[in-house]
Amino acid sequence: MKRAMTDSAKAEKARLILDAALDLYKRGTFEEIKMSDIARAAKVSKGTMFYYYSTKETLFMEIMFLEYEKRFADFERLLLPVKSMTYAEFKRFFLKEMESILDLDSVLIRLIAIKSTVLEKNIDYETTLKVSLGLFRLLEKIVGLLTERVEGIEAEAYYELLQAQSAIMVGYANAASMPEAMQQVVTEHKMDGFRVDFAQNSLQAMAYYLDGVYARQQC
């Protein structure tokens, strides 16, 4: 297949591959999907696939970044009409926005759950730099908007809160994704203490963390 030469054509081809991979991921797992499956779905050759994405991890890191872009665009849309917030109002706003993305089956949650253990193990420097800078710029914009609207919390604290939020979601996503055999054991032996409610536990932990950071800011 003849490779696209113009920048716009290259971007269109890369997006076609990403869309095909995303569609497969919505119906399968990272482990199940092969690069050849994505090439077939995107109707491109394997050579073209590897020209644009050297590894499967690189491709899915790109998808994860695009999911973050959508998430923070929604965050910004909700935040812009708000002129100012007390801490109590900010806490409600932050937890409500977080609740809106706490779907254990969503692409974003599934990808961030494997980001450090799977995706980052096989990506190159250029991809790492691109995704890291992209995520930082998204965070920087949200932090700037929050700093303008909420009194009593410094910008550094918002970076901490957003990183803690990601860590909390990853932790509870992994804890909630018990293998079938483990689920059977827990059910049969009534070990309810091992059960994890992903959304509820994540929101509760985040609420505690928010209060702790705010209390520290006031000292």
C-alpha positions in Angstrom: 0.0 0.0 0.0 1.3 3.4 -0.9 2.0 5.5 2.2 0.4 8.9 2.7 2.9 11.7 2.1 1.2 14.9 3.2 0.9 15.7 6.9 -2.9 15.8 6.7 -3.0 12.4 4.9 -0.7 11.0 7.5 -2.8 12.3 10.4 -5.9 10.9 8.7 -4.2 7.5 8.3 -3.0 7.5 12.0 -6.5 8.4 13.1 -8.0 5.6 11.1 -5.7 3.1 12.8 -6.5 4.6 16.3 -10.2 4.4 15.6 -9.9 0.7 14.6 -7.9 -0.1 17.7 -10.4 1.7 19.9 -13.3 -0.1 18.4 -11.6 -3.5 19.0 -10.7 -2.5 22.6 -14.3 -1.6 23.4 -15.1 -5.3 22.6 -12.0 -7.0 23.8 -8.9 -6.8 26.1 -5.5 -5.4 25.5 -4.0 -8.9 25.7 -6.4 -10.4 23.2 -5.9 -7.7 20.5 -3.0 -8.2 18.1 -1.5 -5.6 15.8 -2.6 -7.8 12.8 -6.2 -7.5 14.1 -5.9 -3.7 14.1 -4.3 -3.6 10.7 -7.2 -5.8 9.3 -9.8 -3.7 11.0 -8.2 -0.5 9.7 -7.7 -2.0 6.2 -4.0 -1.3 6.2 -1.0 -3.5 5.8 1.1 -4.6 8.7 4.0 -2.5 7.3 1.8 0.6 7.4 0.7 -0.3 11.0 4.3 -0.4 12.2 5.2 2.7 10.2 2.8 4.7 12.3 3.0 2.8 15.6 6.1 0.7 16.4 4.4 -1.2 19.2 0.9 -2.0 20.5 1.7 -0.1 23.7 2.6 3.0 21.8 -0.7 2.9 20.0 -2.8 2.5 23.1 -0.8 5.2 25.0 -2.0 7.5 22.2 -5.6 6.3 22.7 -5.3 6.9 26.4 -4.1 10.5 25.8 -7.1 11.1 23.5 -9.4 9.8 26.2 -7.8 12.2 28.7 -8.3 15.0 26.2 -12.1 14.3 26.1 -12.3 13.9 29.9 -10.6 17.3 30.6 -12.5 19.0 27.8 -15.7 18.0 29.7 -14.1 19.1 33.0 -13.4 22.5 31.5 -16.9 22.8 30.0 -18.3 22.3 33.5 -15.9 24.6 35.2 -16.0 27.7 32.8 -19.5 28.9 33.8 -18.5 28.9 37.5 -17.1 32.2 38.7 -16.0 31.3 42.2 -16.3 28.4 44.7 -16.0 27.9 48.4 -14.1 24.8 49.5 -17.3 22.9 50.2 -18.6 23.8 46.7 -15.3 22.8 45.1 -15.4 19.5 46.9 -18.9 18.7 45.6 -17.9 19.8 42.1 -14.7 17.8 42.1 -16.4 14.6 43.4 -19.3 15.0 41.0 -17.0 15.3 38.0 -15.0 12.3 39.2 -18.2 10.3 39.6 -19.0 10.9 36.0 -16.0 9.0 34.8 -16.0 6.1 37.3 -17.1 3.4 34.9 -15.0 0.3 35.4 -15.7 -0.8 31.8 -14.8 2.6 30.2 -11.8 2.9 27.9 -10.2 5.6 30.1 -10.4 3.6 33.3 -9.3 0.4 31.7 -6.2 2.0 30.1 -5.0 4.0 33.1 -5.3 0.8 35.1 -2.6 -0.8 32.9 -0.6 2.4 32.1 2.3 1.8 34.5 2.3 -2.0 34.5 1.8 -2.6 30.8 1.7 0.4 28.5 4.8 2.2 29.7 7.0 -1.0 29.5 7.3 -0.9 25.8 7.1 2.6 24.5 9.9 4.8 23.1 11.2 8.2 24.3 9.3 10.2 21.7 6.0 8.7 22.7 6.7 9.1 26.4 7.7 12.8 25.8 4.6 13.5 23.6 2.1 11.9 26.1 3.8 13.4 29.2 3.9 16.9 27.8 0.3 16.6 26.5 -1.0 15.4 29.8 0.9 18.1 31.7 -0.6 20.8 29.4 -4.1 19.5 29.9 -3.6 19.5 33.7 -2.0 22.9 33.6 -5.1 24.4 32.0 -7.5 22.8 34.5 -5.2 23.8 37.4 -5.2 27.4 36.2 -9.0 27.5 36.0 -9.3 26.0 39.5 -6.8 28.4 41.0 -8.8 31.4 39.7 -12.0 30.1 41.1 -11.3 28.6 44.5 -9.7 30.5 47.4 -7.4 28.9 49.9 -5.8 26.2 47.7 -2.6 26.8 45.9 -1.9 25.5 42.4 0.6 22.8 43.6 -2.2 21.2 45.6 -4.4 20.8 42.5 -1.6 18.9 40.8 -1.4 16.7 43.8 -5.1 16.1 44.0 -5.4 15.2 40.3 -2.4 12.7 40.6 -3.9 11.3 43.8 -7.2 10.9 42.0 -5.6 8.9 39.2 -3.8 6.7 41.8 -7.0 6.1 43.7 -8.9 5.1 40.6 -6.1 2.7 39.4 -5.9 1.1 42.8 -9.6 0.5 43.2 -10.0 -0.5 39.6 -7.4 -3.3 40.1 -8.9 -4.3 43.4 -12.4 -4.5 41.9 -11.3 -6.6 38.9 -11.2 -9.9 40.7 -10.7 -13.0 38.6 -13.7 -15.3 38.2 -12.3 -17.9 40.6 -11.7 -15.3 43.3 -15.3 -14.0 42.9 -16.6 -17.5 43.3 -14.5 -18.0 46.5 -15.7 -14.7 48.0 -19.3 -15.5 47.2 -19.3 -19.1 48.4 -17.5 -18.3 51.7 -19.3 -15.0 52.3 -16.1 -13.0 52.5 -17.8 -9.7 51.8 -14.9 -7.8 53.2 -12.9 -8.6 50.1 -15.6 -7.0 47.8 -14.8 -3.6 46.3 -17.3 -1.1 45.0 -15.1 0.7 42.5 -17.1 4.0 42.3 -18.1 4.2 46.0 -14.7 3.4 47.4 -12.9 5.7 45.0 -15.2 8.6 45.8 -14.8 8.0 49.6 -11.0 7.8 49.4 -10.9 11.0 47.3 -13.2 12.9 49.7 -10.8 12.0 52.6 -7.8 13.1 50.5 -9.5 16.4 49.5 -10.2 17.2 53.2 -6.6 16.3 54.2 -5.1 18.6 51.5 -7.4 21.5 52.3 -6.6 21.2 56.0 -2.9 21.2 55.3 -3.3 24.3 53.1 -5.0 26.2 55.9 -2.1 25.5 58.4 
